Amino acid sequence: MEEWTIETWEQQREQNALTAFYLYTPMCGTCAVASKMLDVIETLLPELPMGKANINFLEQLAFDYQIESVPCLLINRDSVVEKVYAFQSVPYLYEKLKK
C-alpha cells in the first residue's frame, strides 16, 4: 500500500467515488495486524484507491477528522467519510469496501 500525504488523500477523494485511507502508528501491534488485513483487501480490490499514513505526522488530519485511536480506516464514499476502528476480519473489510 502506498504512503499518502493529506494532499494525496484530498486529491483521491475528489477524483474517486470510493477511496480508503488507512491511519496507523509504527509502534501499534494492532496496526501491524490491520496492515496485513488491508494487504489482502488491496489484492482483492486492486481498483480501489487506498493509501496509508503514519498519523504521528498528520496532526491536522487527526484533528480535522477527530481520529480517536489507531488503527483507523477512513472510507470516503461519495464525499461522506466513515471511520472504521474495529477491523474485525478480512471479509468484514471487504464488504465495507466493495462497490
KESESE-352319 format. One line per field, with one value per residue (C-alpha): residue number from 1; x, y, z. Coordinates in pm, 1 decimal. Layout:
num <- c(NUM, ...)
x <- c(X, ...)
y <- c(Y, ...)
z <- c(Z, ...)
END
This chain:
num <- c(1, 2, 3, 4, 5, 6, 7, 8, 9, 10, 11, 12, 13, 14, 15, 16, 17, 18, 19, 20, 21, 22, 23, 24, 25, 26, 27, 28, 29, 30, 31, 32, 33, 34, 35, 36, 37, 38, 39, 40, 41, 42, 43, 44, 45, 46, 47, 48, 49, 50, 51, 52, 53, 54, 55, 56, 57, 58, 59, 60, 61, 62, 63, 64, 65, 66, 67, 68, 69, 70, 71, 72, 73, 74, 75, 76, 77, 78, 79, 80, 81, 82, 83, 84, 85, 86, 87, 88, 89, 90, 91, 92, 93, 94, 95, 96, 97, 98, 99)
x <- c(0.0, 129.3, 212.6, -14.6, 2.5, -301.9, -287.6, -295.4, -596.1, -783.9, -697.1, -813.5, -1136.6, -1210.9, -1130.7, -1297.3, -1640.0, -1481.1, -1143.1, -981.8, -711.0, -550.9, -403.7, -157.6, 143.3, 458.2, 458.3, 96.2, 69.0, -295.5, -195.3, 50.7, -232.4, -463.7, -194.4, -177.9, -556.9, -553.7, -279.9, -526.7, -802.6, -568.8, -515.6, -891.0, -984.9, -695.3, -910.5, -979.8, -762.9, -617.9, -329.8, -178.9, -10.2, 160.9, -79.1, 212.8, 296.8, -61.8, -172.2, -406.3, -579.6, -624.8, -779.6, -999.2, -1143.2, -1144.2, -943.6, -983.5, -739.9, -542.9, -574.4, -833.1, -962.6, -1122.1, -1364.1, -1475.5, -1792.6, -1947.5, -1792.7, -1916.9, -1632.4, -1683.4, -1432.4, -1367.7, -1172.8, -1265.9, -1111.9, -1294.4, -1194.4, -1090.8, -1446.1, -1585.7, -1349.5, -1411.8, -1788.8, -1732.1, -1511.3, -1657.8, -1871.9)
y <- c(0.0, 340.1, 609.6, 912.6, 1273.9, 1479.3, 1629.6, 1284.1, 1186.2, 1502.1, 1454.3, 1089.7, 1191.1, 1442.5, 1201.8, 881.6, 796.2, 541.5, 586.6, 439.4, 593.4, 378.5, 558.6, 383.4, 427.9, 214.5, 102.9, -18.5, -400.1, -396.0, -174.1, -441.7, -696.2, -443.5, -369.3, -737.1, -749.8, -446.7, -602.9, -885.0, -631.6, -448.1, -775.2, -844.4, -488.2, -361.7, -87.3, 72.8, 378.3, 302.3, 464.3, 471.1, 722.9, 739.7, 952.4, 1085.4, 1311.1, 1416.7, 1605.4, 1836.1, 1545.1, 1369.3, 1688.0, 1755.8, 1402.7, 1364.9, 1041.1, 874.4, 583.1, 371.1, 169.2, 379.7, 338.2, 643.6, 539.5, 813.7, 712.5, 989.5, 1263.7, 1106.2, 988.3, 685.7, 593.0, 225.5, 138.1, -230.1, -423.3, -745.9, -961.7, -952.1, -1045.0, -762.8, -508.3, -648.2, -598.6, -243.3, -153.4, -330.0, -117.3)
z <- c(0.0, -95.5, 162.5, 111.8, 223.4, 319.5, -30.5, -192.3, 22.3, -75.6, -442.3, -439.3, -263.4, -539.0, -822.7, -696.1, -556.0, -320.3, -151.8, 160.5, 380.9, 649.7, 951.5, 1180.1, 1407.0, 1376.5, 1741.8, 1735.4, 1741.3, 1632.8, 1340.2, 1223.1, 1207.0, 1039.1, 778.9, 684.3, 653.4, 425.2, 211.2, 138.7, 63.0, -173.3, -363.4, -375.6, -478.3, -693.2, -848.4, -509.3, -442.8, -99.3, 82.8, 428.1, 655.3, 991.9, 1196.9, 1403.4, 1108.4, 1027.9, 1337.0, 1143.0, 970.6, 1305.8, 1443.4, 1137.1, 1130.2, 1509.7, 1495.8, 1835.4, 1800.9, 1559.4, 1353.7, 1172.6, 820.6, 662.3, 388.9, 154.2, -26.6, -237.3, -17.2, 308.1, 530.2, 754.8, 1025.6, 1097.3, 1411.9, 1454.3, 1166.0, 1270.8, 969.5, 604.8, 488.2, 705.4, 546.9, 200.3, 239.2, 365.9, 69.2, -231.1, -458.4)
END
